[in-house]
Amino acid sequence: MKKQELIDAIATRSDISRATAARSLDAATQLFTEALAKGEEVSLAGFGSFKVKERAARTGRNPQTGEAIQIAANRAVVFKPAKALKEAVN
């Protein structure tokens, strides 16, 4: 599902205009981004939770040459689905 399809679905199910649905979705994604950037966890009951995980620096291999390379430490967003979501998918 692409963003426009999601906006259309939200507008239809919520009986609101597409413009209002688009602004709502944009506001929600902006709030999620800001919270995760601060290191906060974002939880949606019945859907799952997003959190930032610290990844340590490590040594990897260049697949073309086999040469060892250093991979810098970074932060990654991790999603953990809720039980209800897992059950709905399976």
Buried (B, 14 or more C-beta within 10 A) or exposed (E): EEEEEEBBEBBEEEEEEEEEBBEBBEEEEEEBEEBBEEEEEBEEEEEBBBBBEEEEEEEEEEEEEEEEEEEEEEEEEEEEEBEEBEEEEE
